[in-house]
Amino acid sequence: MNIRRLLLDVDKAIARPSILDIAEAVSKCAGVAAFNIAVGDVDTETLDMSLTVEGESLDYEEIVRAVEETGAVVHGLEQMAAGDFIIEPVKRTR
């Protein structure tokens, strides 16, 4: 399956790893063309982030392993796009 986009829910401790550490690890994964790390909630000990990765033939397990080897934790897969191209989500109307 040609995975083109992954949106991961990631948590990290406030102090370590840095967002730059996570970015460096993700950038080394096969097939990654671009990614975005967006900080969501911040509490006294942890930082909640959304990690969006795009590319060709992304390896989910490799990306999760790279993130977790930095000391961050992947809590879940929020979105995935696969196939010949990316279909953007369409808002449902009633």
C-alpha positions as CSV (number, residue, x, y, z in Angstrom):
1,M,0.0,0.0,0.0
2,N,1.4,3.4,-1.0
3,I,0.9,5.5,2.2
4,R,1.2,9.2,1.3
5,R,0.1,11.0,4.6
6,L,0.1,10.1,8.3
7,L,-1.3,12.3,11.1
8,L,0.0,11.1,14.4
9,D,-0.9,12.1,18.0
10,V,2.5,12.5,19.8
11,D,3.3,13.4,23.4
12,K,6.7,14.4,24.8
13,A,8.1,15.6,28.1
14,I,8.5,19.4,28.3
15,A,12.3,19.2,28.6
16,R,13.3,16.4,26.3
17,P,13.3,15.5,23.5
18,S,13.2,18.8,21.7
19,I,10.9,19.3,18.7
20,L,14.1,19.6,16.7
21,D,15.2,16.1,17.8
22,I,11.9,14.6,16.7
23,A,12.1,16.5,13.4
24,E,15.6,15.2,12.7
25,A,14.5,11.6,13.4
26,V,11.5,11.9,11.1
27,S,13.4,13.5,8.3
28,K,15.7,10.4,8.1
29,C,12.8,8.0,7.5
30,A,12.4,6.5,4.0
31,G,9.9,8.2,1.7
32,V,9.4,11.4,3.8
33,A,9.1,14.4,1.6
34,A,7.7,16.9,4.1
35,F,6.3,17.0,7.6
36,N,4.8,19.4,10.1
37,I,4.9,19.3,13.9
38,A,2.2,21.4,15.6
39,V,2.0,21.9,19.4
40,G,-1.4,21.4,20.9
41,D,-1.9,21.2,24.6
42,V,0.8,22.0,27.1
43,D,0.6,21.0,30.8
44,T,3.2,21.0,33.6
45,E,5.0,17.9,32.4
46,T,4.0,17.1,28.8
47,L,3.5,18.7,25.4
48,D,0.9,17.2,23.0
49,M,1.7,17.5,19.3
50,S,0.2,16.6,15.9
51,L,2.8,15.2,13.5
52,T,1.7,15.3,9.9
53,V,4.1,13.4,7.5
54,E,3.7,13.3,3.7
55,G,5.7,11.4,1.1
56,E,5.7,8.3,-1.0
57,S,5.4,4.8,0.4
58,L,5.7,5.9,4.0
59,D,6.6,3.2,6.5
60,Y,4.3,3.8,9.5
61,E,6.3,1.5,11.8
62,E,9.6,3.1,10.8
63,I,8.2,6.6,11.6
64,V,6.7,5.5,14.9
65,R,10.0,3.9,15.9
66,A,12.0,7.0,14.9
67,V,9.8,9.2,17.0
68,E,9.8,6.9,20.0
69,E,13.6,6.4,19.9
70,T,13.9,10.2,20.6
71,G,11.9,9.6,23.9
72,A,8.5,10.9,22.6
73,V,5.4,8.7,22.6
74,V,3.0,8.1,19.7
75,H,-0.5,7.8,21.1
76,G,-2.3,7.1,17.9
77,L,-2.9,7.4,14.2
78,E,-5.4,10.2,13.6
79,Q,-5.5,10.2,9.8
80,M,-4.0,8.3,6.9
81,A,-4.1,8.8,3.1
82,A,-3.0,6.2,0.7
83,G,-3.1,5.5,-3.0
84,D,-2.1,7.3,-6.2
85,F,-2.9,10.7,-4.8
86,I,-4.2,12.4,-1.6
87,I,-7.9,13.0,-1.2
88,E,-8.4,16.0,1.1
89,P,-11.1,15.4,3.8
90,V,-14.5,16.8,2.8
91,K,-16.7,18.4,5.4
92,R,-19.9,16.6,5.6
93,T,-23.1,18.7,5.3
94,R,-26.7,18.0,6.1
